[in-house]
Amino acid sequence: MTALRQRKGSRGKDPGPSGFSWWTILCVMTGSIVGISLGLLCCIYVATLHENDLWFSNIKEVEREISFRTECGLYYSYYKQMLKAPSIQQGLYELIHDNTTESKRTINILQRMNIYQEVFLSILYRILPIQTYLEPIYFYIYTVFALQTVYVIALFITSWLLSDSWLAGALSGVWYILNRVDTTRVEFTISLRENWSIPFFALQVAAITCYLRPQLKPIHQRVVLWLVFVSTFCFCLTWQFNQFVLLVQALIIFTLDCLDFLTAEQVVSLYLMQVLNLLLVWLLQFCNSMILGSLVLSFIVSALFIKHFQVSKILQLKSDEHIFKFIKAKFGFGATRDFDASLYLCEEAFGLLPLDTFERLAGTVLLYPYLCTLSVSAVALFFVLFSYQNHRKDRTFRMRPDVAYNLLHTVFFGLLAFSTMRMKYLWTGHMCAFAAFGVCGKEVWSLYLRVLHCNTKTTMRLIRYSVPIVILAFLYYKFWPRLMEEISELREFYDPDTVELMEWIRLKTPKRAVFAGSMQLLAGIKLCTGRVLTNHPHYEDQALRERTRQVYQIYARQSAEEVHKVLCSVGVDYIVLEDSICYERRHSRGCRLRDLLDLANGHIMDGPGENEPDLIPATHPRFCEAIKTDMPPYSTLFTPVFKNKTFHVYKLKKLKKKNKAENGP
């Protein structure tokens, strides 16, 4: 950081005892205070929005738990389970030998899922003297919100390092907060793995930016590499999709290596950080084959002179097979009838990035400086490559390695965000830092001033400090009243049907009862009642995906006997049917769950519209509709035990051996 080094020939700034000028020390202290303040402001902001949206402090515990929707509830349930265990050792044993998450199976949760953060927090809550004044659920959500402080500070540091001005850090932090809709969704999906991991990823990017700075002393390089190692480890340990993010990052490093921006030592060191962390997480997750066979390891190995296909072929991986099917189907290279791939393809989060995203980004004056910085940096990179290929020693255009890394980072992750909307959260945060660098850095302005023939130090300094101040003043004038209005809006959690269902299950069913239903609902049932599940939203296992497809036949056109047989094979005692799925209207025809099941079963879909010629009419009515008639054979095999406006619960009747023999093959 140029601002952190003593400038030779500076006047009126006496150097301190360590070689820093008093002015430099003042700037560092001011920038640090501003960065930490913005991080804390973001943390308080999202915590306030969460409280005001649900009236979280005033609702019942079951309502708080229901607010952890879909897979969020599943992850939080393990935190709750660890706290309820008689001891830490017993809690860990129950996680390693879990027989409630998937009926008739004993699985290792620590191997299957990335829940070490829940384990760590539960242990921390036990040993800290905070139980008397802080409830476990608040300790959990406040920790996640506190990570937003880490995220904003990491963006602050990245833009400060790139531009040599803490004003860039202030601008990136303000942009991150104002573009909350597109930079994070932490306030309503608290325990999603990305909300734990992306702050550490941003911290890793800041550390890599520092590591690639020119003329960094060897001792400082070693310290920064340790920060790269720690942040990469935390990132990998907390998100199952870490391997795909690191693959993109490995491609960036490979590109920079090919373009001769990095030294051999830097390339090997960064690759080594990735490999060591993946192997360490592999060990902590009890030798999870999905990690060892990840593409990023294969790529790094191939980049170091071993062929790419050796690793993945030897391991014969199937855990992440659905992801590759999704990618192939998304780009038109695979069959679209595959049930697992279709589940992803039909979700909005896995579609293309909506165009209204850019309208929102432009509204906060983020998009325009970002595009200017991106275009100017890309042109500069082109000229650098041109002079490099022509072996010109007197290069007019130069680019620092840290700037080149961040340029490729925003391009690669921008392309990823364009292709899959859910991945935009990996891009938009860094977008704030990169745009702030363009506004406050010398590189972009020097090119503009050269064109205008007024590239003087005075002009450069005036623009670099006045433009960000004007933008910050405009953003404050335009958005501060809106922020105050937003945090003053009060709402309340209201889902009486789900509350009624959870209370009935907790009071009226055996503790070891096995429930079948949608993945999203079952995660809530596990959290709120502790009952045994047949399937759940953590989809990274082939056997679980096959079981989910079988259990979902309750929404397909199948006979009562066939559905009963499938459910009994996985030990089901109760099934929960949801009208919102059976009569779904949220998705268009072809993307409703019942349509996906019909296509996978080779049946014609419901409603008007075209069908593929090889599809045939089903011989049975749709199970979730027909069972409500309470006529044989449904009444023979299922007993209705609970219903409200949203849910219908049926208990399976266990057939006697005599009946089974009569209905034999």
C-alpha positions in Angstrom: 0.0 0.0 0.0 1.6 3.2 -1.2 -0.1 5.2 1.5 1.5 3.0 4.1 5.1 3.6 2.8 7.0 6.8 3.6 7.1 9.0 0.6 10.6 10.3 -0.2 10.9 14.1 -0.5 7.6 14.8 1.3 7.5 18.1 3.0 5.9 19.1 6.3 5.5 15.4 7.3 8.0 14.3 9.9 8.6 10.6 9.8 7.8 8.7 13.0 10.2 6.4 14.7 9.4 3.4 12.5 9.8 5.4 9.2 6.1 6.3 8.8 5.0 9.9 8.6 2.5 11.2 11.1 0.2 11.9 8.2 0.4 8.3 7.1 -0.3 7.0 10.6 -3.3 9.4 10.9 -4.7 8.2 7.5 -4.3 4.5 8.5 -6.1 5.1 11.9 -8.9 7.1 10.2 -9.4 4.5 7.5 -9.4 1.7 10.1 -12.0 3.4 12.2 -14.2 4.1 9.1 -13.9 0.5 7.9 -14.8 -1.1 11.3 -17.6 1.4 11.7 -19.1 0.5 8.3 -18.8 -3.2 9.1 -20.6 -2.7 12.4 -23.2 -0.6 10.7 -23.9 -3.3 8.2 -24.2 -5.9 11.0 -26.7 -3.7 13.0 -28.6 -2.9 9.8 -29.3 -6.6 8.8 -30.0 -7.6 12.4 -32.6 -4.8 12.7 -34.2 -5.8 9.4 -34.5 -9.4 10.6 -36.0 -8.3 13.9 -38.5 -5.9 12.4 -39.6 -8.3 9.6 -40.5 -11.1 12.0 -40.8 -9.4 15.4 -38.3 -12.1 16.3 -38.0 -11.1 20.0 -41.7 -11.4 20.6 -42.8 -14.6 18.8 -42.8 -18.2 20.3 -39.8 -20.5 20.0 -41.5 -22.7 17.5 -42.3 -19.7 15.3 -38.6 -18.7 15.5 -37.6 -22.1 14.4 -40.1 -22.2 11.6 -38.6 -19.0 10.3 -35.5 -21.0 9.4 -36.9 -22.1 6.1 -35.9 -25.1 4.0 -32.2 -26.3 4.5 -31.6 -23.4 7.0 -33.7 -25.3 9.5 -31.8 -28.5 8.9 -28.5 -26.9 9.6 -29.7 -25.1 12.7 -31.2 -28.3 14.0 -27.7 -29.8 14.5 -26.7 -26.7 16.6 -29.8 -27.3 18.7 -29.0 -31.0 18.9 -25.5 -30.4 20.1 -26.8 -28.0 22.9 -29.3 -30.6 24.0 -26.8 -33.4 24.3 -25.6 -34.3 27.8 -22.0 -33.5 26.9 -19.9 -32.3 24.0 -18.6 -35.8 23.5 -22.1 -37.3 23.4 -23.2 -34.6 21.0 -20.4 -35.4 18.6 -21.0 -39.1 18.8 -24.7 -38.6 17.9 -23.7 -36.5 14.9 -21.2 -39.1 13.7 -23.7 -41.9 14.2 -26.9 -40.1 13.2 -30.0 -42.2 12.6 -32.7 -39.6 12.6 -31.9 -37.5 9.5 -32.4 -40.5 7.1 -34.7 -43.3 8.3 -33.3 -46.8 8.3 -29.8 -45.4 7.8 -27.0 -44.3 10.1 -25.0 -41.6 8.5 -22.0 -39.4 9.6 -23.4 -35.8 9.5 -19.9 -34.3 9.9 -18.8 -36.2 6.8 -21.9 -35.5 4.7 -22.6 -31.9 5.6 -20.6 -28.7 6.3 -21.8 -28.1 9.9 -18.6 -27.6 11.8 -19.7 -24.0 12.3 -22.7 -25.2 14.2 -20.5 -27.6 16.2 -18.1 -24.8 17.1 -20.8 -22.4 18.1 -22.5 -24.9 20.3 -19.3 -25.6 22.1 -18.6 -21.9 22.4 -22.0 -21.3 23.8 -21.5 -24.0 26.4 -18.2 -22.7 27.7 -18.8 -19.0 27.6 -20.7 -17.4 30.6 -23.5 -16.0 28.5 -26.3 -18.6 29.0 -28.1 -16.4 31.6 -28.6 -13.4 29.4 -28.4 -14.6 25.8 -30.6 -17.3 24.3 -28.9 -19.9 22.1 -30.8 -18.8 19.0 -29.7 -15.2 19.4 -26.1 -16.3 19.9 -26.4 -18.2 16.6 -28.0 -15.4 14.5 -25.8 -12.7 16.0 -22.7 -14.6 15.0 -23.9 -14.9 11.4 -24.8 -11.2 11.3 -21.3 -10.4 12.8 -19.8 -12.1 9.8 -21.2 -9.3 7.7 -18.8 -7.0 9.6 -16.0 -9.2 8.4 -17.3 -9.1 4.9 -17.5 -5.3 4.7 -14.1 -4.9 6.3 -12.6 -7.4 3.7 -14.1 -5.4 0.8 -12.9 -2.2 2.5 -9.3 -3.5 2.7 -9.4 -4.9 -0.9 -10.4 -1.5 -2.4 -8.0 0.3 -0.1 -5.1 -1.9 -1.2 -6.0 -1.4 -4.9 -6.4 2.3 -4.8 -4.1 3.4 -2.0 -7.0 5.4 -0.5 -9.3 4.5 2.4 -12.0 6.6 0.6 -12.3 3.7 -1.8 -13.0 1.4 1.2 -15.7 3.7 2.5 -17.3 3.8 -1.0 -17.2 0.0 -1.3 -18.8 -0.5 2.1 -21.5 2.0 1.5 -22.3 0.5 -1.9 -22.4 -3.0 -0.3 -25.0 -1.8 2.2 -27.1 0.1 -0.3 -27.2 -2.8 -2.7 -28.2 -5.3 0.0 -30.9 -6.9 -2.2 -28.2 -8.0 -4.6 -25.2 -8.4 -2.3 -26.6 -10.6 0.5 -29.7 -12.3 1.7 -28.5 -13.1 5.2 -31.4 -11.4 7.0 -33.9 -14.0 5.8 -31.7 -17.1 5.1 -29.5 -16.9 8.1 -28.0 -20.4 8.2 -27.4 -20.9 4.5 -23.8 -22.1 4.0 -23.0 -19.2 1.8 -23.7 -16.7 4.5 -21.0 -18.4 6.6 -18.5 -18.8 3.9 -18.6 -15.8 1.5 -17.2 -13.4 4.2 -14.2 -15.6 4.5 -13.9 -15.8 0.8 -13.9 -12.0 0.6 -11.2 -11.9 3.3 -9.1 -14.4 1.3 -9.4 -12.2 -1.8 -8.2 -9.2 0.3 -5.2 -11.3 1.5 -4.4 -12.4 -2.1 -4.6 -8.8 -3.2 -2.1 -7.9 -0.5 0.1 -10.9 -1.4 0.4 -9.9 -5.0 1.3 -6.3 -4.3 4.7 -5.4 -5.9 7.8 -5.1 -3.6 6.2 -6.8 -0.7 8.9 -7.9 1.8 9.4 -11.7 2.2 8.4 -11.6 5.9 5.2 -9.7 5.0 4.5 -12.3 2.2 4.7 -15.1 4.8 2.3 -13.4 7.1 -0.1 -12.7 4.4 0.1 -16.3 3.1 -0.9 -17.4 6.6 -4.0 -15.1 6.3 -4.7 -16.7 2.9 -4.4 -20.1 4.4 -6.7 -19.4 7.4 -9.4 -17.6 5.4 -9.4 -20.3 2.7 -9.7 -23.0 5.4 -12.7 -21.2 7.0 -14.3 -20.8 3.5 -13.8 -24.4 2.5 -15.0 -25.8 5.8 -18.3 -23.9 5.8 -19.7 -24.5 2.3 -20.0 -27.7 0.3 -19.7 -25.8 -3.0 -16.2 -24.5 -2.1 -14.6 -26.7 -4.7 -16.4 -25.0 -7.6 -15.5 -21.5 -6.3 -11.9 -22.5 -5.9 -11.9 -24.0 -9.4 -12.8 -20.6 -10.8 -10.1 -19.0 -8.7 -7.5 -21.6 -9.9 -8.4 -20.7 -13.4 -7.7 -17.1 -12.6 -4.3 -18.0 -11.2 -3.6 -20.2 -14.2 -4.5 -17.3 -16.6 -2.3 -14.9 -14.7 0.5 -17.4 -14.8 0.2 -17.8 -18.5 0.2 -14.0 -18.9 3.4 -13.8 -16.9 1.9 -11.6 -14.1 2.9 -14.0 -11.3 6.2 -15.4 -10.3 6.6 -19.2 -10.1 6.8 -18.9 -6.3 3.5 -17.0 -6.1 1.7 -19.5 -8.4 2.9 -22.5 -6.4 2.1 -20.9 -3.1 -1.4 -20.0 -4.1 -2.1 -23.5 -5.5 -0.6 -25.0 -2.4 -2.9 -23.0 -0.2 -5.9 -24.4 -2.1 -4.6 -28.0 -2.1 -3.7 -28.0 1.6 -7.0 -26.6 2.7 -9.0 -29.0 0.6 -7.0 -31.9 2.0 -7.4 -30.6 5.5 -11.2 -30.3 5.1 -11.2 -33.7 3.5 -9.7 -35.2 6.6 -12.1 -33.2 8.9 -15.0 -34.5 6.9 -13.9 -38.1 7.4 -12.4 -38.5 3.9 -15.4 -37.2 1.9 -14.8 -38.5 -1.6 -16.6 -35.4 -3.1 -13.7 -33.2 -2.0 -10.9 -35.5 -3.0 -12.4 -36.0 -6.5 -13.2 -32.3 -6.9 -12.3 -30.7 -10.3 -10.2 -28.0 -8.6 -7.8 -30.7 -7.3 -7.7 -32.3 -10.7 -7.1 -29.0 -12.4 -4.3 -28.0 -10.0 -2.7 -31.5 -10.4 -2.9 -31.2 -14.2 -1.5 -27.7 -14.0 1.4 -29.2 -12.2 2.0 -31.7 -15.0 -0.4 -34.6 -14.2 -3.3 -35.2 -16.5 -6.8 -34.0 -15.5 -8.8 -37.2 -15.9 -6.7 -39.5 -13.6 -8.2 -38.4 -10.3 -11.9 -38.3 -11.2 -11.9 -41.6 -13.1 -10.2 -43.5 -10.4 -12.7 -42.3 -7.7 -15.8 -42.9 -9.8 -17.6 -40.1 -8.1 -21.4 -39.8 -7.9 -22.0 -37.4 -5.0 -21.8 -34.3 -7.2 -23.1 -36.1 -10.4 -26.3 -34.1 -10.2 -24.4 -30.8 -10.5 -22.7 -31.9 -13.8 -26.1 -33.0 -15.1 -27.5 -29.6 -14.2 -24.7 -27.8 -16.0 -25.0 -30.0 -19.1 -28.8 -29.6 -19.2 -28.6 -25.8 -18.6 -26.4 -25.3 -21.7 -28.3 -27.8 -23.8 -25.8 -30.7 -23.6 -27.9 -33.2 -21.7 -31.4 -34.7 -21.3 -33.8 -32.4 -19.6 -36.0 -35.1 -18.2 -33.5 -36.0 -15.5 -35.4 -35.3 -12.2 -32.4 -34.0 -10.2 -31.3 -31.7 -12.9 -34.8 -30.4 -13.5 -35.2 -29.5 -9.9 -32.4 -27.1 -10.2 -33.3 -25.9 -13.7 -36.8 -24.9 -12.6 -35.7 -22.9 -9.7 -35.4 -19.2 -10.3 -32.2 -19.0 -8.2 -30.5 -21.3 -10.8 -31.7 -19.3 -13.8 -30.0 -16.5 -15.6 -29.3 -13.2 -13.9 -32.5 -11.0 -14.2 -32.0 -7.7 -16.1 -33.7 -5.8 -13.2 -30.5 -6.5 -11.2 -28.7 -4.0 -13.4 -31.4 -1.4 -12.9 -31.0 -1.6 -9.1 -27.2 -1.5 -9.4 -27.5 1.6 -11.6 -29.8 3.3 -9.2 -27.1 3.3 -6.5 -24.5 4.7 -8.9 -22.6 1.5 -8.7 -23.0 0.1 -12.2 -21.6 3.1 -14.2 -18.2 3.4 -12.4 -17.9 -0.4 -12.4 -18.4 -0.6 -16.2 -15.9 2.3 -16.7 -13.3 0.6 -14.5 -13.9 -2.8 -16.1 -13.6 -1.4 -19.7 -10.6 0.7 -19.0 -8.8 -2.1 -17.1 -9.6 -4.6 -19.9 -8.2 -2.2 -22.5 -5.1 -1.7 -20.4 -4.7 -5.4 -20.1 -5.0 -5.8 -23.8 -2.2 -3.3 -24.4 0.0 -5.0 -21.8 -0.4 -8.3 -23.5 0.2 -6.7 -26.9 3.5 -5.2 -25.7 4.4 -8.5 -24.0 3.9 -10.6 -27.1 5.9 -8.1 -29.1 8.8 -8.4 -26.6 8.8 -4.6 -26.0 11.0 -3.7 -23.1 9.8 -0.1 -22.8 6.2 -0.8 -22.0 4.0 2.3 -22.0 1.2 0.3 -20.4 1.8 -1.6 -17.2 -0.6 -3.4 -14.8 0.1 -4.5 -11.3 -0.4 -8.2 -10.5 -2.9 -7.4 -7.8 -5.0 -5.3 -10.2 -4.8 -8.0 -12.8 -6.0 -10.6 -10.3 -9.0 -8.5 -9.3 -9.8 -7.7 -12.9 -10.0 -11.4 -13.8 -11.8 -12.1 -10.6 -14.6 -9.8 -11.4 -14.8 -11.0 -15.0 -14.8 -14.7 -14.1 -17.3 -14.5 -11.3 -19.4 -12.0 -13.3 -19.8 -14.6 -16.0 -20.7 -17.2 -13.3 -23.3 -14.8 -11.9 -24.8 -14.2 -15.4 -25.2 -17.9 -15.9 -26.6 -18.7 -12.4 -28.4 -16.1 -10.4 -27.6 -17.7 -7.0 -23.9 -17.1 -7.7 -24.3 -13.4 -8.0 -23.5 -13.0 -4.3 -20.0 -14.1 -5.1 -19.8 -11.3 -7.6 -21.7 -8.2 -6.4 -19.7 -7.7 -3.2 -16.4 -7.7 -5.1 -18.1 -5.5 -7.7 -18.4 -2.8 -5.0 -14.7 -3.0 -4.2 -13.6 -3.0 -7.9 -15.8 0.0 -8.8 -14.5 1.9 -5.7 -10.9 1.2 -6.9 -11.8 2.7 -10.3 -13.2 5.8 -8.6 -10.3 6.4 -6.2 -7.3 4.7 -7.9 -4.7 6.2 -10.2 -4.9 3.6 -13.0 -8.2 4.5 -14.5 -8.0 8.3 -14.0 -4.4 8.4 -15.5 -5.7 7.0 -18.8 -8.6 9.5 -18.9 -6.3 12.4 -18.1 -3.7 11.3 -20.7 -6.4 11.5 -23.3 -7.3 15.0 -22.1 -3.6 16.0 -21.9 -3.9 17.1 -18.2 -2.3 14.3 -16.4 -0.6 16.3 -13.5 -0.2 15.2 -9.9 -2.4 18.1 -8.7 -5.2 17.2 -11.1 -4.9 13.5 -10.2 -5.0 14.2 -6.5 -8.0 16.6 -6.9 -10.0 14.1 -8.8 -9.2 11.1 -6.7 -10.4 12.7 -3.5 -13.2 15.0 -4.8 -15.1 12.4 -6.9 -15.6 9.8 -4.2 -16.6 12.5 -1.7 -19.2 13.8 -4.1 -20.5 10.3 -4.7 -20.7 9.6 -1.0 -22.5 12.9 -0.4 -25.0 12.1 -3.2 -25.6 8.6 -1.8 -26.2 10.0 1.7 -28.6 12.6 0.4 -30.6 10.1 -1.7 -30.6 6.9 0.4 -30.3 7.8 4.1 -34.0 8.7 4.4 -34.9 5.5 2.7 -32.8 3.4 5.0 -34.4 5.1 8.0 -37.8 4.4 6.6 -36.9 0.8 5.9 -35.7 0.0 9.4 -38.8 1.7 10.9 -41.2 -0.7 9.0 -42.6 -3.3 11.5 -44.0 -6.6 10.5 -44.7 -9.9 12.3 -44.2 -13.6 11.6 -47.5 -15.2 10.7 -47.8 -18.9 9.7 -50.5 -20.4 11.9 -50.9 -23.6 9.8 -47.3 -24.6 10.0 -47.2 -23.8 13.8 -50.3 -26.0 14.2 -48.7 -28.8 12.3 -45.5 -28.7 14.3 -47.4 -28.6 17.6 -49.5 -31.6 16.6 -46.5 -33.6 15.6 -44.7 -32.8 18.8 -47.6 -33.7 21.1 -49.4 -36.5 19.2 -46.8 -38.6 17.5 -44.1 -40.9 19.0 -40.6 -39.4 19.3 -39.2 -42.0 16.9 -41.9 -41.6 14.3 -40.7 -41.4 10.7 -42.1 -38.6 8.5 -42.1 -38.3 4.7 -42.9 -35.2 2.7 -41.2 -32.4 0.8 -37.5 -31.8 1.6 -38.2 -28.2 2.7 -41.0 -29.1 5.2 -39.1 -32.1 6.6 -36.1 -29.9 7.5 -38.5 -27.8 9.6 -40.0 -30.9 11.2 -36.6 -32.1 12.3 -35.8 -28.8 13.8 -39.1 -28.2 15.6 -40.0 -31.7 16.7 -36.8 -33.9 16.4 -38.7 -36.6 14.5 -37.0 -39.0 12.0 -37.0 -38.0 8.3 -36.9 -39.9 5.1 -35.1 -37.2 3.1 -33.9 -33.6 3.5 -32.6 -30.6 1.4 -28.9 -31.4 1.6 -28.8 -33.0 -1.8 -25.2 -34.0 -2.2 -25.6 -37.8 -2.0 -26.8 -40.1 -4.8 -28.6 -42.5 -2.5 -30.5 -39.6 -0.9 -31.4 -38.2 -4.3 -32.8 -41.5 -5.4 -34.8 -41.9 -2.1 -36.2 -38.3 -2.6 -37.4 -39.2 -6.0 -39.1 -42.3 -4.6 -40.7 -40.5 -1.7 -42.0 -37.7 -4.0 -44.2 -40.3 -5.8 -46.8 -39.1 -3.3 -47.2 -36.2 -5.8 -47.1 -38.4 -8.9 -49.7 -40.5 -10.6 -49.1 -43.8 -8.9 -51.3 -46.5 -7.3 -51.9 -46.5 -3.6 -50.3 -49.9 -3.3 -47.1 -48.8 -5.1 -46.8 -45.6 -3.0 -47.5 -47.6 0.2 -44.8 -50.2 -0.8 -42.2 -47.5 -1.5 -42.9 -45.6 1.8 -42.8 -48.8 3.9 -39.5 -49.7 2.4 -38.0 -46.6 4.0 -39.8 -47.1 7.3 -42.4 -44.3 7.0 -45.0 -43.9 9.7 -46.6 -40.6 8.5 -46.8 -38.6 5.3 -47.4 -34.9 5.1 -49.1 -33.7 1.9 -49.0 -30.0 1.0 -51.7 -28.4 -1.1 -49.2 -25.8 -2.3 -47.3 -28.7 -4.1 -50.2 -30.9 -5.1 -52.0 -27.9 -6.8 -48.9 -25.8 -7.5 -49.3 -22.7 -9.5 -46.0 -20.9 -8.7 -44.1 -22.5 -11.5 -45.2 -22.7 -15.1 -46.3 -26.0 -16.8 -43.3 -28.3 -17.1 -41.6 -26.9 -13.9 -44.2 -27.8 -11.3 -43.0 -30.7 -9.1 -45.8 -32.9 -10.3 -44.8 -32.2 -13.9 -41.2 -33.2 -13.2 -42.4 -36.4 -11.7 -44.7 -37.1 -14.6 -41.8 -36.6 -17.1 -39.5 -38.8 -15.1 -42.1 -41.5 -15.0 -42.9 -41.1 -18.7 -46.4 -39.7 -18.2 -48.3 -36.9 -19.9 -48.4 -33.7 -17.8 -51.5 -32.0 -16.4 -53.3 -29.2 -18.2 -53.4 -27.8 -21.7 -50.1 -27.7 -23.6 -47.8 -29.9 -25.7 -46.3 -33.2 -24.6 -43.4 -35.1 -26.1 -44.6 -37.9 -28.3 -43.2 -40.8 -26.3 -45.1 -39.8 -23.1 -48.2 -41.9 -22.3 -51.3 -41.3 -20.1 -50.9 -42.5 -16.6 -53.1 -45.5 -15.5 -53.7 -44.1 -12.0 -54.9 -40.7 -10.6 -52.6 -38.4 -8.9 -51.9 -39.8 -5.4 -52.1 -36.5 -3.4 -55.5 -35.8 -4.8 -57.0 -39.3 -4.8 -56.1 -40.1 -1.2 -58.4 -37.3 0.0 -61.4 -39.3 -1.2 -60.8 -41.7 1.6 -62.0 -44.5 -0.6 -60.5 -48.0 -1.0 -57.7 -48.8 -1.6 -56.5 -45.5 -0.1 -58.6 -45.9 3.1 -57.2 -49.5 3.4 -53.6 -48.4 3.4 -53.7 -44.8 4.9 -55.6 -43.2 7.8 -56.1 -39.4 7.9 -54.9 -38.1 11.3 -54.5 -34.3 10.8 -55.4 -31.6 8.4 -55.7 -27.9 8.2 -55.9 -25.4 5.3 -52.4 -26.2 4.2 -51.4 -29.7 5.3 -52.9 -33.2 5.3 -51.2 -35.9 7.4 -51.8 -39.6 6.9 -50.6 -42.5 9.0 -49.6 -45.6 7.1 -51.3 -48.8 8.0 -48.9 -51.7 8.4 -50.1 -54.7 6.5 -50.1 -58.0 8.2 -47.9 -60.8 6.8 -51.0 -62.6 5.6 -52.1 -59.6 3.5 -48.6 -59.3 2.1 -48.7 -62.9 1.1 -52.0 -62.4 -0.7 -50.8 -59.3 -2.5 -47.5 -61.1 -3.3 -45.7 -60.8 -6.6 
